[in-house]
């Protein structure tokens, strides 16, 4: 386990940062009469993920997301035991981050928005929510494969590119599903708020999207010597 300390610590820090800043942006927006708006919330998610990926990629691969870990496991880029450790760490980090949001940020607004828990819009049914989350996550995991996994990836742009995916995904999907694209991002606030409405969409959708990206990249887009 000693050899896993560095990557698991990196996964904890990166996931904590994403959930604390992402959920915190939702709470602050609610507390300050929509001062951030959709664009501000999207930028907060994009910037924190971009910075965390850039800082920690060489230590853990910078997954910070069970859907990313799942996709990389399907593509044989991480072993099953390590994948299990990663996912457990991500979920714990997400809960700790949501607890910090609850403790540190405006409590009335925090209660109202479930400490940043994503929510499905009234006009979107569960099947649609799952498919929306799947499509959005496909773009995210594709960016991971294309900029961080592939040997053909341009040097040094992984964090920037992966962060940008959150920006455009949230601008499109945020008003519809919350655009979690990440089971941990949904799970942490839901556990603290005890708000599990629609939670299945934030697991089934991202895992489907991650699996689809793993299939496309592993079988078609990665160079043959790196494909599965």
C-alpha positions in Angstrom: 0.0 0.0 0.0 3.0 2.3 0.6 3.6 2.6 -3.1 0.0 3.8 -3.6 0.3 6.7 -1.2 1.4 9.2 -3.8 -1.2 8.4 -6.5 -4.1 8.0 -4.0 -3.2 11.3 -2.3 -3.1 13.0 -5.7 -6.5 11.5 -6.5 -7.9 12.7 -3.2 -6.6 16.3 -3.7 -7.8 16.5 -7.2 -11.3 15.2 -6.5 -11.6 17.3 -3.4 -10.7 20.4 -5.4 -13.2 19.6 -8.1 -16.1 19.0 -5.7 -15.3 21.8 -3.3 -14.8 24.4 -5.9 -17.6 23.1 -8.2 -20.1 22.6 -5.4 -18.9 25.8 -3.8 -19.6 27.8 -6.9 -23.1 26.6 -7.0 -23.6 27.5 -3.3 -22.1 31.0 -3.8 -24.1 31.6 -6.9 -27.3 30.8 -4.9 -26.2 32.9 -1.9 -25.4 36.0 -4.1 -28.5 36.1 -6.3 -27.0 34.3 -9.3 -23.9 36.5 -9.3 -21.8 33.8 -11.0 -24.4 32.6 -13.4 -24.1 29.5 -15.6 -20.9 30.7 -17.2 -19.3 31.5 -13.9 -20.1 28.0 -12.5 -18.8 26.4 -15.7 -15.6 28.4 -15.5 -15.1 27.4 -11.9 -15.4 23.7 -12.7 -13.2 24.1 -15.8 -10.4 26.0 -14.1 -10.1 23.8 -11.0 -10.1 20.7 -13.1 -7.5 22.1 -15.5 -5.2 23.2 -12.7 -5.5 19.9 -10.8 -4.9 17.8 -13.9 -1.9 19.8 -14.8 -0.5 19.6 -11.3 -1.1 16.0 -10.6 -1.2 14.1 -13.9 2.3 12.7 -13.6 1.6 11.4 -10.1 -1.7 9.5 -10.5 -2.9 10.1 -14.1 -5.3 12.7 -12.7 -8.6 10.7 -13.0 -10.6 12.5 -10.3 -13.7 10.7 -11.6 -14.9 7.1 -11.4 -16.1 7.3 -15.0 -12.5 8.2 -16.2 -11.1 5.4 -14.1 -13.7 3.0 -15.4 -12.9 3.9 -19.0 -9.2 3.5 -18.5 -9.7 0.2 -16.8 -11.8 -1.1 -19.8 -8.9 0.1 -22.1 -6.4 -1.8 -19.9 -4.7 1.4 -18.8 -5.1 0.6 -15.1 -5.5 -2.7 -13.2 -8.7 -3.7 -11.5 -7.2 -3.4 -7.9 -5.8 0.0 -8.6 -9.0 1.1 -10.2 -10.9 0.1 -7.1 -8.5 2.1 -4.9 -8.9 5.1 -7.1 -12.7 5.0 -7.1 -12.9 4.5 -3.3 -10.5 7.5 -2.8 -12.5 9.7 -5.2 -15.8 9.0 -3.4 -14.3 9.7 0.1 -12.7 12.9 -1.2 -16.0 14.0 -2.7 -17.8 13.5 0.7 -15.1 15.4 2.6 -15.3 18.2 0.1 -19.1 18.4 0.4 -18.7 18.5 4.2 -16.3 21.4 3.9 -18.8 23.2 1.6 -21.4 22.7 4.3 -19.1 23.9 7.1 -17.6 26.9 5.4 -20.0 28.4 2.9 -23.4 30.2 3.4 -25.6 27.6 5.1 -29.0 28.8 3.9 -27.9 28.7 0.3 -26.0 25.5 0.9 -29.1 23.8 2.2 -31.2 25.1 -0.7 -28.9 23.7 -3.4 -27.8 20.5 -1.6 -24.2 21.8 -1.3 -23.9 21.6 -5.1 -25.7 18.4 -5.8 -26.7 18.2 -9.5 -30.4 18.1 -10.3 -32.4 17.0 -13.3 -34.7 19.6 -14.8 -38.4 19.0 -14.7 -38.7 18.7 -18.5 -36.0 16.0 -18.6 -36.9 12.4 -17.8 -34.6 9.8 -16.4 -33.7 8.2 -19.7 -32.9 11.5 -21.3 -30.8 12.5 -18.3 -28.8 9.3 -18.5 -28.2 9.8 -22.2 -27.2 13.5 -21.7 -24.7 12.5 -19.0 -23.4 9.7 -21.2 -22.8 12.0 -24.2 -21.2 14.7 -22.0 -19.0 12.2 -20.3 -18.0 10.7 -23.7 -16.4 14.1 -24.6 -14.7 14.3 -21.2 -13.2 10.8 -21.3 -12.3 11.2 -25.0 -10.3 14.3 -24.0 -8.4 12.3 -21.4 -7.5 9.6 -24.0 -6.6 12.1 -26.6 -4.5 14.5 -24.5 -3.2 12.4 -21.6 -3.2 8.7 -22.7 -2.4 8.7 -26.4 1.3 8.8 -27.3 0.3 11.1 -30.2 -1.1 13.7 -27.7 0.4 17.2 -28.0 2.7 17.9 -25.2 1.5 19.8 -22.1 -2.1 20.6 -23.1 -3.9 17.8 -21.1 -5.1 20.0 -18.2 -6.2 22.8 -20.5 -8.1 20.6 -22.9 -9.7 18.4 -20.2 -10.8 21.5 -18.3 -12.3 23.1 -21.4 -14.5 20.0 -21.8 -16.2 20.8 -18.5 -16.7 24.4 -19.6 -18.6 23.5 -22.8 -20.4 20.5 -21.3 -21.7 22.5 -18.4 -22.9 25.3 -20.6 -25.0 22.8 -22.6 -25.9 20.3 -19.9 -25.9 22.3 -16.7 -29.5 23.6 -17.0 -30.7 20.1 -18.0 -29.0 17.6 -15.6 -26.4 19.7 -13.8 -23.7 18.2 -16.1 -22.0 16.2 -13.4 -20.2 13.8 -15.8 -18.7 12.3 -12.7 -20.3 10.0 -10.1 -18.1 11.4 -7.3 -19.1 15.0 -8.1 -22.8 13.9 -7.7 -22.2 11.4 -4.8 -20.4 13.7 -2.3 -23.0 16.5 -2.1 -25.8 13.9 -2.3 -24.4 12.0 0.7 -24.0 15.2 2.8 -27.4 16.6 1.8 -29.1 13.2 1.9 -30.6 14.1 -1.5 -30.6 11.1 -3.8 -33.1 12.2 -6.3 -31.9 11.2 -9.8 -28.7 9.8 -8.5 -28.8 6.8 -10.8 -28.4 9.2 -13.8 -25.0 10.4 -12.5 -23.7 6.8 -12.3 -25.3 5.1 -15.3 -24.8 7.9 -17.7 -21.1 8.7 -17.0 -20.2 5.0 -16.8 -21.8 4.5 -20.2 -20.0 7.5 -21.6 -16.7 6.4 -20.2 -17.2 2.9 -21.6 -18.1 4.3 -25.1 -15.0 6.4 -25.1 -12.8 3.5 -24.0 -14.2 1.4 -26.9 -13.7 4.1 -29.5 -10.2 5.0 -28.4 -9.1 1.5 -27.4 -10.3 -0.1 -30.6 -10.0 2.6 -33.2 -8.2 5.9 -32.4 -5.2 4.9 -30.3 -2.2 3.7 -32.3 -2.2 0.0 -32.8 0.7 -0.7 -30.4 -1.3 1.2 -27.7 -4.8 -0.1 -28.5 -6.4 -2.9 -26.7 
